[in-house]
Amino acid sequence: MASIGDQLTTYRSALTEAQAKGEQAIATKIMQQIKELEDFQARHPDEADAPSPFEVFCDLNPSDINCLVYDD
């Protein structure tokens, strides 16, 4: 599994490539992913492994219907 630092490096590389190609919509989405992952890293400094996009989403939106966990 990749580390958060590795994932950020991958995102930044993809951002540079999208900006070079003039793909502004893709660049904007990648910038959002970078910000969300950096926010996740700030809230979980002891976490080394990169979370999935779904884990980041649920960390930012814990009350979303898709992120609720029910104990039976």
PDB file with SEQRES, HELIX, SHEET and CRYST1 records, atoms N, CA, C and O in Angstrom:
SEQRES   1 A   72  MET ALA SER ILE GLY ASP GLN LEU THR THR TYR ARG SER          
SEQRES   2 A   72  ALA LEU THR GLU ALA GLN ALA LYS GLY GLU GLN ALA ILE          
SEQRES   3 A   72  ALA THR LYS ILE MET GLN GLN ILE LYS GLU LEU GLU ASP          
SEQRES   4 A   72  PHE GLN ALA ARG HIS PRO ASP GLU ALA ASP ALA PRO SER          
SEQRES   5 A   72  PRO PHE GLU VAL PHE CYS ASP LEU ASN PRO SER ASP ILE          
SEQRES   6 A   72  ASN CYS LEU VAL TYR ASP ASP                                  
HELIX    1 AA1 ILE A    4  LYS A   21  1                                  18    
HELIX    2 AA2 GLN A   24  ARG A   43  1                                  20    
HELIX    3 AA3 PRO A   53  LEU A   60  1                                   8    
CRYST1    1.000    1.000    1.000  90.00  90.00  90.00 P 1           1          
ATOM      1  N   MET A   1       0.842  -1.174   0.000  1.00  0.00           N  
ATOM      2  CA  MET A   1       0.000   0.000   0.000  1.00  0.00           C  
ATOM      3  C   MET A   1       0.893   1.245   0.000  1.00  0.00           C  
ATOM      4  O   MET A   1       1.926   1.271   0.669  1.00  0.00           O  
ATOM      5  N   ALA A   2       0.505   2.245  -0.730  1.00  0.00           N  
ATOM      6  CA  ALA A   2       1.288   3.477  -0.854  1.00  0.00           C  
ATOM      7  C   ALA A   2       1.138   4.348   0.394  1.00  0.00           C  
ATOM      8  O   ALA A   2       0.137   4.274   1.107  1.00  0.00           O  
ATOM      9  N   SER A   3       2.134   5.156   0.631  1.00  0.00           N  
ATOM     10  CA  SER A   3       2.055   6.093   1.743  1.00  0.00           C  
ATOM     11  C   SER A   3       1.337   7.360   1.296  1.00  0.00           C  
ATOM     12  O   SER A   3       1.150   7.593   0.102  1.00  0.00           O  
ATOM     13  N   ILE A   4       0.944   8.161   2.254  1.00  0.00           N  
ATOM     14  CA  ILE A   4       0.270   9.419   1.932  1.00  0.00           C  
ATOM     15  C   ILE A   4       1.204  10.318   1.125  1.00  0.00           C  
ATOM     16  O   ILE A   4       0.772  10.981   0.182  1.00  0.00           O  
ATOM     17  N   GLY A   5       2.473  10.339   1.491  1.00  0.00           N  
ATOM     18  CA  GLY A   5       3.456  11.140   0.751  1.00  0.00           C  
ATOM     19  C   GLY A   5       3.584  10.702  -0.704  1.00  0.00           C  
ATOM     20  O   GLY A   5       3.678  11.534  -1.606  1.00  0.00           O  
ATOM     21  N   ASP A   6       3.587   9.389  -0.922  1.00  0.00           N  
ATOM     22  CA  ASP A   6       3.651   8.861  -2.288  1.00  0.00           C  
ATOM     23  C   ASP A   6       2.409   9.248  -3.083  1.00  0.00           C  
ATOM     24  O   ASP A   6       2.498   9.610  -4.256  1.00  0.00           O  
ATOM     25  N   GLN A   7       1.253   9.167  -2.432  1.00  0.00           N  
ATOM     26  CA  GLN A   7       0.007   9.513  -3.108  1.00  0.00           C  
ATOM     27  C   GLN A   7      -0.014  10.998  -3.463  1.00  0.00           C  
ATOM     28  O   GLN A   7      -0.449  11.367  -4.554  1.00  0.00           O  
ATOM     29  N   LEU A   8       0.454  11.855  -2.547  1.00  0.00           N  
ATOM     30  CA  LEU A   8       0.520  13.290  -2.837  1.00  0.00           C  
ATOM     31  C   LEU A   8       1.470  13.569  -4.000  1.00  0.00           C  
ATOM     32  O   LEU A   8       1.186  14.420  -4.843  1.00  0.00           O  
ATOM     33  N   THR A   9       2.587  12.862  -4.048  1.00  0.00           N  
ATOM     34  CA  THR A   9       3.535  13.021  -5.152  1.00  0.00           C  
ATOM     35  C   THR A   9       2.880  12.635  -6.480  1.00  0.00           C  
ATOM     36  O   THR A   9       3.055  13.321  -7.488  1.00  0.00           O  
ATOM     37  N   THR A  10       2.132  11.546  -6.474  1.00  0.00           N  
ATOM     38  CA  THR A  10       1.424  11.103  -7.675  1.00  0.00           C  
ATOM     39  C   THR A  10       0.402  12.148  -8.113  1.00  0.00           C  
ATOM     40  O   THR A  10       0.321  12.487  -9.293  1.00  0.00           O  
ATOM     41  N   TYR A  11      -0.378  12.658  -7.160  1.00  0.00           N  
ATOM     42  CA  TYR A  11      -1.374  13.688  -7.481  1.00  0.00           C  
ATOM     43  C   TYR A  11      -0.706  14.945  -8.046  1.00  0.00           C  
ATOM     44  O   TYR A  11      -1.188  15.517  -9.024  1.00  0.00           O  
ATOM     45  N   ARG A  12       0.394  15.372  -7.437  1.00  0.00           N  
ATOM     46  CA  ARG A  12       1.073  16.591  -7.906  1.00  0.00           C  
ATOM     47  C   ARG A  12       1.638  16.404  -9.308  1.00  0.00           C  
ATOM     48  O   ARG A  12       1.616  17.332 -10.117  1.00  0.00           O  
ATOM     49  N   SER A  13       2.141  15.217  -9.596  1.00  0.00           N  
ATOM     50  CA  SER A  13       2.640  14.916 -10.936  1.00  0.00           C  
ATOM     51  C   SER A  13       1.499  14.964 -11.952  1.00  0.00           C  
ATOM     52  O   SER A  13       1.650  15.525 -13.037  1.00  0.00           O  
ATOM     53  N   ALA A  14       0.376  14.382 -11.597  1.00  0.00           N  
ATOM     54  CA  ALA A  14      -0.796  14.398 -12.481  1.00  0.00           C  
ATOM     55  C   ALA A  14      -1.315  15.819 -12.668  1.00  0.00           C  
ATOM     56  O   ALA A  14      -1.783  16.173 -13.750  1.00  0.00           O  
ATOM     57  N   LEU A  15      -1.235  16.627 -11.623  1.00  0.00           N  
ATOM     58  CA  LEU A  15      -1.663  18.027 -11.709  1.00  0.00           C  
ATOM     59  C   LEU A  15      -0.788  18.797 -12.688  1.00  0.00           C  
ATOM     60  O   LEU A  15      -1.301  19.549 -13.516  1.00  0.00           O  
ATOM     61  N   THR A  16       0.515  18.620 -12.604  1.00  0.00           N  
ATOM     62  CA  THR A  16       1.444  19.284 -13.513  1.00  0.00           C  
ATOM     63  C   THR A  16       1.162  18.881 -14.954  1.00  0.00           C  
ATOM     64  O   THR A  16       1.176  19.719 -15.856  1.00  0.00           O  
ATOM     65  N   GLU A  17       0.908  17.600 -15.163  1.00  0.00           N  
ATOM     66  CA  GLU A  17       0.620  17.094 -16.507  1.00  0.00           C  
ATOM     67  C   GLU A  17      -0.692  17.675 -17.044  1.00  0.00           C  
ATOM     68  O   GLU A  17      -0.764  18.078 -18.204  1.00  0.00           O  
ATOM     69  N   ALA A  18      -1.724  17.717 -16.202  1.00  0.00           N  
ATOM     70  CA  ALA A  18      -3.018  18.255 -16.641  1.00  0.00           C  
ATOM     71  C   ALA A  18      -2.912  19.744 -16.958  1.00  0.00           C  
ATOM     72  O   ALA A  18      -3.500  20.217 -17.931  1.00  0.00           O  
ATOM     73  N   GLN A  19      -2.171  20.475 -16.146  1.00  0.00           N  
ATOM     74  CA  GLN A  19      -1.996  21.912 -16.404  1.00  0.00           C  
ATOM     75  C   GLN A  19      -1.216  22.144 -17.691  1.00  0.00           C  
ATOM     76  O   GLN A  19      -1.516  23.072 -18.442  1.00  0.00           O  
ATOM     77  N   ALA A  20      -0.216  21.305 -17.949  1.00  0.00           N  
ATOM     78  CA  ALA A  20       0.579  21.441 -19.168  1.00  0.00           C  
ATOM     79  C   ALA A  20      -0.259  21.181 -20.416  1.00  0.00           C  
ATOM     80  O   ALA A  20      -0.022  21.779 -21.465  1.00  0.00           O  
ATOM     81  N   LYS A  21      -1.237  20.291 -20.298  1.00  0.00           N  
ATOM     82  CA  LYS A  21      -2.118  19.975 -21.424  1.00  0.00           C  
ATOM     83  C   LYS A  21      -3.301  20.936 -21.531  1.00  0.00           C  
ATOM     84  O   LYS A  21      -4.075  20.867 -22.485  1.00  0.00           O  
ATOM     85  N   GLY A  22      -3.441  21.830 -20.554  1.00  0.00           N  
ATOM     86  CA  GLY A  22      -4.546  22.781 -20.576  1.00  0.00           C  
ATOM     87  C   GLY A  22      -5.881  22.182 -20.157  1.00  0.00           C  
ATOM     88  O   GLY A  22      -6.935  22.726 -20.487  1.00  0.00           O  
ATOM     89  N   GLU A  23      -5.848  21.082 -19.443  1.00  0.00           N  
ATOM     90  CA  GLU A  23      -7.064  20.424 -18.984  1.00  0.00           C  
ATOM     91  C   GLU A  23      -7.452  20.982 -17.613  1.00  0.00           C  
ATOM     92  O   GLU A  23      -7.144  20.393 -16.576  1.00  0.00           O  
ATOM     93  N   GLN A  24      -8.127  22.115 -17.631  1.00  0.00           N  
ATOM     94  CA  GLN A  24      -8.423  22.842 -16.405  1.00  0.00           C  
ATOM     95  C   GLN A  24      -9.382  22.095 -15.479  1.00  0.00           C  
ATOM     96  O   GLN A  24      -9.206  22.122 -14.261  1.00  0.00           O  
ATOM     97  N   ALA A  25     -10.385  21.435 -16.033  1.00  0.00           N  
ATOM     98  CA  ALA A  25     -11.349  20.709 -15.195  1.00  0.00           C  
ATOM     99  C   ALA A  25     -10.658  19.579 -14.424  1.00  0.00           C  
ATOM    100  O   ALA A  25     -10.914  19.374 -13.238  1.00  0.00           O  
ATOM    101  N   ILE A  26      -9.787  18.860 -15.111  1.00  0.00           N  
ATOM    102  CA  ILE A  26      -9.055  17.772 -14.463  1.00  0.00           C  
ATOM    103  C   ILE A  26      -8.102  18.332 -13.414  1.00  0.00           C  
ATOM    104  O   ILE A  26      -7.982  17.777 -12.322  1.00  0.00           O  
ATOM    105  N   ALA A  27      -7.426  19.429 -13.743  1.00  0.00           N  
ATOM    106  CA  ALA A  27      -6.500  20.056 -12.798  1.00  0.00           C  
ATOM    107  C   ALA A  27      -7.236  20.511 -11.540  1.00  0.00           C  
ATOM    108  O   ALA A  27      -6.722  20.360 -10.432  1.00  0.00           O  
ATOM    109  N   THR A  28      -8.427  21.061 -11.704  1.00  0.00           N  
ATOM    110  CA  THR A  28      -9.211  21.516 -10.557  1.00  0.00           C  
ATOM    111  C   THR A  28      -9.584  20.336  -9.660  1.00  0.00           C  
ATOM    112  O   THR A  28      -9.504  20.439  -8.436  1.00  0.00           O  
ATOM    113  N   LYS A  29      -9.990  19.219 -10.261  1.00  0.00           N  
ATOM    114  CA  LYS A  29     -10.344  18.018  -9.498  1.00  0.00           C  
ATOM    115  C   LYS A  29      -9.132  17.474  -8.748  1.00  0.00           C  
ATOM    116  O   LYS A  29      -9.249  17.075  -7.590  1.00  0.00           O  
ATOM    117  N   ILE A  30      -7.985  17.456  -9.391  1.00  0.00           N  
ATOM    118  CA  ILE A  30      -6.772  16.953  -8.740  1.00  0.00           C  
ATOM    119  C   ILE A  30      -6.369  17.875  -7.596  1.00  0.00           C  
ATOM    120  O   ILE A  30      -5.947  17.399  -6.542  1.00  0.00           O  
ATOM    121  N   MET A  31      -6.493  19.190  -7.786  1.00  0.00           N  
ATOM    122  CA  MET A  31      -6.186  20.130  -6.694  1.00  0.00           C  
ATOM    123  C   MET A  31      -7.091  19.875  -5.493  1.00  0.00           C  
ATOM    124  O   MET A  31      -6.646  19.969  -4.349  1.00  0.00           O  
ATOM    125  N   GLN A  32      -8.359  19.552  -5.747  1.00  0.00           N  
ATOM    126  CA  GLN A  32      -9.299  19.237  -4.669  1.00  0.00           C  
ATOM    127  C   GLN A  32      -8.861  17.963  -3.943  1.00  0.00           C  
ATOM    128  O   GLN A  32      -8.908  17.902  -2.714  1.00  0.00           O  
ATOM    129  N   GLN A  33      -8.435  16.949  -4.699  1.00  0.00           N  
ATOM    130  CA  GLN A  33      -7.973  15.700  -4.094  1.00  0.00           C  
ATOM    131  C   GLN A  33      -6.734  15.935  -3.236  1.00  0.00           C  
ATOM    132  O   GLN A  33      -6.605  15.358  -2.156  1.00  0.00           O  
ATOM    133  N   ILE A  34      -5.826  16.780  -3.715  1.00  0.00           N  
ATOM    134  CA  ILE A  34      -4.618  17.105  -2.946  1.00  0.00           C  
ATOM    135  C   ILE A  34      -5.003  17.776  -1.637  1.00  0.00           C  
ATOM    136  O   ILE A  34      -4.495  17.409  -0.577  1.00  0.00           O  
ATOM    137  N   LYS A  35      -5.895  18.753  -1.704  1.00  0.00           N  
ATOM    138  CA  LYS A  35      -6.323  19.474  -0.499  1.00  0.00           C  
ATOM    139  C   LYS A  35      -6.984  18.521   0.494  1.00  0.00           C  
ATOM    140  O   LYS A  35      -6.692  18.573   1.688  1.00  0.00           O  
ATOM    141  N   GLU A  36      -7.868  17.656   0.011  1.00  0.00           N  
ATOM    142  CA  GLU A  36      -8.553  16.722   0.898  1.00  0.00           C  
ATOM    143  C   GLU A  36      -7.584  15.739   1.541  1.00  0.00           C  
ATOM    144  O   GLU A  36      -7.723  15.417   2.721  1.00  0.00           O  
ATOM    145  N   LEU A  37      -6.606  15.258   0.782  1.00  0.00           N  
ATOM    146  CA  LEU A  37      -5.621  14.335   1.340  1.00  0.00           C  
ATOM    147  C   LEU A  37      -4.719  15.037   2.350  1.00  0.00           C  
ATOM    148  O   LEU A  37      -4.361  14.450   3.371  1.00  0.00           O  
ATOM    149  N   GLU A  38      -4.351  16.276   2.079  1.00  0.00           N  
ATOM    150  CA  GLU A  38      -3.551  17.042   3.050  1.00  0.00           C  
ATOM    151  C   GLU A  38      -4.350  17.298   4.325  1.00  0.00           C  
ATOM    152  O   GLU A  38      -3.799  17.244   5.424  1.00  0.00           O  
ATOM    153  N   ASP A  39      -5.648  17.578   4.183  1.00  0.00           N  
ATOM    154  CA  ASP A  39      -6.506  17.756   5.356  1.00  0.00           C  
ATOM    155  C   ASP A  39      -6.595  16.461   6.154  1.00  0.00           C  
ATOM    156  O   ASP A  39      -6.535  16.480   7.384  1.00  0.00           O  
ATOM    157  N   PHE A  40      -6.739  15.335   5.455  1.00  0.00           N  
ATOM    158  CA  PHE A  40      -6.781  14.026   6.113  1.00  0.00           C  
ATOM    159  C   PHE A  40      -5.480  13.791   6.874  1.00  0.00           C  
ATOM    160  O   PHE A  40      -5.492  13.337   8.018  1.00  0.00           O  
ATOM    161  N   GLN A  41      -4.361  14.103   6.231  1.00  0.00           N  
ATOM    162  CA  GLN A  41      -3.047  13.903   6.856  1.00  0.00           C  
ATOM    163  C   GLN A  41      -2.895  14.781   8.098  1.00  0.00           C  
ATOM    164  O   GLN A  41      -2.300  14.357   9.089  1.00  0.00           O  
ATOM    165  N   ALA A  42      -3.428  15.994   8.049  1.00  0.00           N  
ATOM    166  CA  ALA A  42      -3.339  16.890   9.203  1.00  0.00           C  
ATOM    167  C   ALA A  42      -4.172  16.363  10.380  1.00  0.00           C  
ATOM    168  O   ALA A  42      -3.782  16.517  11.537  1.00  0.00           O  
ATOM    169  N   ARG A  43      -5.313  15.746  10.080  1.00  0.00           N  
ATOM    170  CA  ARG A  43      -6.170  15.210  11.141  1.00  0.00           C  
ATOM    171  C   ARG A  43      -5.686  13.865  11.661  1.00  0.00           C  
ATOM    172  O   ARG A  43      -6.016  13.476  12.781  1.00  0.00           O  
ATOM    173  N   HIS A  44      -4.910  13.156  10.858  1.00  0.00           N  
ATOM    174  CA  HIS A  44      -4.418  11.821  11.231  1.00  0.00           C  
ATOM    175  C   HIS A  44      -2.905  11.757  11.028  1.00  0.00           C  
ATOM    176  O   HIS A  44      -2.433  11.046  10.141  1.00  0.00           O  
ATOM    177  N   PRO A  45      -2.137  12.492  11.840  1.00  0.00           N  
ATOM    178  CA  PRO A  45      -0.682  12.555  11.633  1.00  0.00           C  
ATOM    179  C   PRO A  45       0.033  11.222  11.840  1.00  0.00           C  
ATOM    180  O   PRO A  45       1.131  11.026  11.320  1.00  0.00           O  
ATOM    181  N   ASP A  46      -0.572  10.309  12.586  1.00  0.00           N  
ATOM    182  CA  ASP A  46       0.075   9.017  12.828  1.00  0.00           C  
ATOM    183  C   ASP A  46      -0.230   7.991  11.737  1.00  0.00           C  
ATOM    184  O   ASP A  46       0.340   6.900  11.737  1.00  0.00           O  
ATOM    185  N   GLU A  47      -1.119   8.330  10.814  1.00  0.00           N  
ATOM    186  CA  GLU A  47      -1.495   7.432   9.712  1.00  0.00           C  
ATOM    187  C   GLU A  47      -0.427   7.499   8.618  1.00  0.00           C  
ATOM    188  O   GLU A  47      -0.113   8.579   8.116  1.00  0.00           O  
ATOM    189  N   ALA A  48       0.126   6.348   8.253  1.00  0.00           N  
ATOM    190  CA  ALA A  48       1.179   6.317   7.244  1.00  0.00           C  
ATOM    191  C   ALA A  48       0.653   5.884   5.877  1.00  0.00           C  
ATOM    192  O   ALA A  48       1.070   6.419   4.849  1.00  0.00           O  
ATOM    193  N   ASP A  49      -0.260   4.919   5.869  1.00  0.00           N  
ATOM    194  CA  ASP A  49      -0.786   4.401   4.605  1.00  0.00           C  
ATOM    195  C   ASP A  49      -1.810   5.358   4.019  1.00  0.00           C  
ATOM    196  O   ASP A  49      -2.614   5.950   4.740  1.00  0.00           O  
ATOM    197  N   ALA A  50      -1.768   5.500   2.706  1.00  0.00           N  
ATOM    198  CA  ALA A  50      -2.708   6.384   2.014  1.00  0.00           C  
ATOM    199  C   ALA A  50      -4.119   5.804   2.099  1.00  0.00           C  
ATOM    200  O   ALA A  50      -4.321   4.619   1.834  1.00  0.00           O  
ATOM    201  N   PRO A  51      -5.078   6.622   2.461  1.00  0.00           N  
ATOM    202  CA  PRO A  51      -6.456   6.145   2.509  1.00  0.00           C  
ATOM    203  C   PRO A  51      -7.059   6.102   1.106  1.00  0.00           C  
ATOM    204  O   PRO A  51      -6.548   6.732   0.180  1.00  0.00           O  
ATOM    205  N   SER A  52      -8.127   5.368   0.966  1.00  0.00           N  
ATOM    206  CA  SER A  52      -8.838   5.349  -0.312  1.00  0.00           C  
ATOM    207  C   SER A  52      -9.612   6.670  -0.446  1.00  0.00           C  
ATOM    208  O   SER A  52      -9.862   7.340   0.556  1.00  0.00           O  
ATOM    209  N   PRO A  53      -9.982   7.040  -1.647  1.00  0.00           N  
ATOM    210  CA  PRO A  53     -10.804   8.248  -1.811  1.00  0.00           C  
ATOM    211  C   PRO A  53     -12.093   8.182  -0.996  1.00  0.00           C  
ATOM    212  O   PRO A  53     -12.566   9.207  -0.507  1.00  0.00           O  
ATOM    213  N   PHE A  54     -12.666   6.986  -0.845  1.00  0.00           N  
ATOM    214  CA  PHE A  54     -13.883   6.834  -0.045  1.00  0.00           C  
ATOM    215  C   PHE A  54     -13.603   7.113   1.430  1.00  0.00           C  
ATOM    216  O   PHE A  54     -14.419   7.745   2.101  1.00  0.00           O  
ATOM    217  N   GLU A  55     -12.468   6.653   1.942  1.00  0.00           N  
ATOM    218  CA  GLU A  55     -12.102   6.922   3.332  1.00  0.00           C  
ATOM    219  C   GLU A  55     -11.919   8.413   3.572  1.00  0.00           C  
ATOM    220  O   GLU A  55     -12.330   8.936   4.608  1.00  0.00           O  
ATOM    221  N   VAL A  56     -11.303   9.095   2.616  1.00  0.00           N  
ATOM    222  CA  VAL A  56     -11.124  10.550   2.737  1.00  0.00           C  
ATOM    223  C   VAL A  56     -12.486  11.232   2.727  1.00  0.00           C  
ATOM    224  O   VAL A  56     -12.740  12.127   3.532  1.00  0.00           O  
ATOM    225  N   PHE A  57     -13.366  10.810   1.814  1.00  0.00           N  
ATOM    226  CA  PHE A  57     -14.700  11.385   1.732  1.00  0.00           C  
ATOM    227  C   PHE A  57     -15.444  11.217   3.058  1.00  0.00           C  
ATOM    228  O   PHE A  57     -16.035  12.172   3.562  1.00  0.00           O  
ATOM    229  N   CYS A  58     -15.419  10.020   3.616  1.00  0.00           N  
ATOM    230  CA  CYS A  58     -16.130   9.774   4.868  1.00  0.00           C  
ATOM    231  C   CYS A  58     -15.490  10.504   6.043  1.00  0.00           C  
ATOM    232  O   CYS A  58     -16.180  10.877   6.992  1.00  0.00           O  
ATOM    233  N   ASP A  59     -14.188  10.707   5.987  1.00  0.00           N  
ATOM    234  CA  ASP A  59     -13.530  11.479   7.033  1.00  0.00           C  
ATOM    235  C   ASP A  59     -14.011  12.924   7.004  1.00  0.00           C  
ATOM    236  O   ASP A  59     -14.176  13.553   8.050  1.00  0.00           O  
ATOM    237  N   LEU A  60     -14.235  13.444   5.806  1.00  0.00           N  
ATOM    238  CA  LEU A  60     -14.711  14.822   5.652  1.00  0.00           C  
ATOM    239  C   LEU A  60     -16.222  14.935   5.829  1.00  0.00           C  
ATOM    240  O   LEU A  60     -16.721  15.999   6.195  1.00  0.00           O  
ATOM    241  N   ASN A  61     -16.958  13.851   5.575  1.00  0.00           N  
ATOM    242  CA  ASN A  61     -18.426  13.862   5.616  1.00  0.00           C  
ATOM    243  C   ASN A  61     -18.954  12.675   6.419  1.00  0.00           C  
ATOM    244  O   ASN A  61     -19.604  11.796   5.852  1.00  0.00           O  
ATOM    245  N   PRO A  62     -18.691  12.629   7.724  1.00  0.00           N  
ATOM    246  CA  PRO A  62     -19.063  11.438   8.499  1.00  0.00           C  
ATOM    247  C   PRO A  62     -20.568  11.189   8.583  1.00  0.00           C  
ATOM    248  O   PRO A  62     -20.985  10.058   8.834  1.00  0.00           O  
ATOM    249  N   SER A  63     -21.377  12.198   8.383  1.00  0.00           N  
ATOM    250  CA  SER A  63     -22.825  11.998   8.486  1.00  0.00           C  
ATOM    251  C   SER A  63     -23.479  11.668   7.150  1.00  0.00           C  
ATOM    252  O   SER A  63     -24.698  11.503   7.091  1.00  0.00           O  
ATOM    253  N   ASP A  64     -22.708  11.568   6.089  1.00  0.00           N  
ATOM    254  CA  ASP A  64     -23.263  11.187   4.801  1.00  0.00           C  
ATOM    255  C   ASP A  64     -23.852   9.789   4.892  1.00  0.00           C  
ATOM    256  O   ASP A  64     -23.305   8.925   5.577  1.00  0.00           O  
ATOM    257  N   ILE A  65     -24.950   9.565   4.212  1.00  0.00           N  
ATOM    258  CA  ILE A  65     -25.655   8.281   4.271  1.00  0.00           C  
ATOM    259  C   ILE A  65     -24.752   7.109   3.887  1.00  0.00           C  
ATOM    260  O   ILE A  65     -24.926   6.008   4.411  1.00  0.00           O  
ATOM    261  N   ASN A  66     -23.811   7.319   3.001  1.00  0.00           N  
ATOM    262  CA  ASN A  66     -22.911   6.249   2.575  1.00  0.00           C  
ATOM    263  C   ASN A  66     -21.826   5.942   3.588  1.00  0.00           C  
ATOM    264  O   ASN A  66     -21.149   4.919   3.483  1.00  0.00           O  
ATOM    265  N   CYS A  67     -21.655   6.819   4.571  1.00  0.00           N  
ATOM    266  CA  CYS A  67     -20.572   6.643   5.550  1.00  0.00           C  
ATOM    267  C   CYS A  67     -21.054   6.201   6.917  1.00  0.00           C  
ATOM    268  O   CYS A  67     -20.241   5.923   7.798  1.00  0.00           O  
ATOM    269  N   LEU A  68     -22.356   6.132   7.110  1.00  0.00           N  
ATOM    270  CA  LEU A  68     -22.893   5.746   8.397  1.00  0.00           C  
ATOM    271  C   LEU A  68     -22.641   4.270   8.660  1.00  0.00           C  
ATOM    272  O   LEU A  68     -22.751   3.437   7.760  1.00  0.00           O  
ATOM    273  N   VAL A  69     -22.305   3.964   9.889  1.00  0.00           N  
ATOM    274  CA  VAL A  69     -22.051   2.586  10.314  1.00  0.00           C  
ATOM    275  C   VAL A  69     -23.061   2.246  11.393  1.00  0.00           C  
ATOM    276  O   VAL A  69     -23.208   2.978  12.372  1.00  0.00           O  
ATOM    277  N   TYR A  70     -23.744   1.150  11.213  1.00  0.00           N  
ATOM    278  CA  TYR A  70     -24.759   0.721  12.180  1.00  0.00           C  
ATOM    279  C   TYR A  70     -24.294  -0.513  12.903  1.00  0.00           C  
ATOM    280  O   TYR A  70     -23.824  -1.469  12.286  1.00  0.00           O  
ATOM    281  N   ASP A  71     -24.424  -0.494  14.209  1.00  0.00           N  
ATOM    282  CA  ASP A  71     -24.102  -1.671  15.028  1.00  0.00           C  
ATOM    283  C   ASP A  71     -25.394  -2.434  15.286  1.00  0.00           C  
ATOM    284  O   ASP A  71     -26.357  -1.885  15.822  1.00  0.00           O  
ATOM    285  N   ASP A  72     -25.403  -3.673  14.907  1.00  0.00           N  
ATOM    286  CA  ASP A  72     -26.604  -4.496  15.121  1.00  0.00           C  
ATOM    287  C   ASP A  72     -26.499  -5.272  16.389  1.00  0.00           C  
ATOM    288  O   ASP A  72     -27.415  -6.019  16.734  1.00  0.00           O  
TER     289      ASP A  72                                                      
END                                                                             
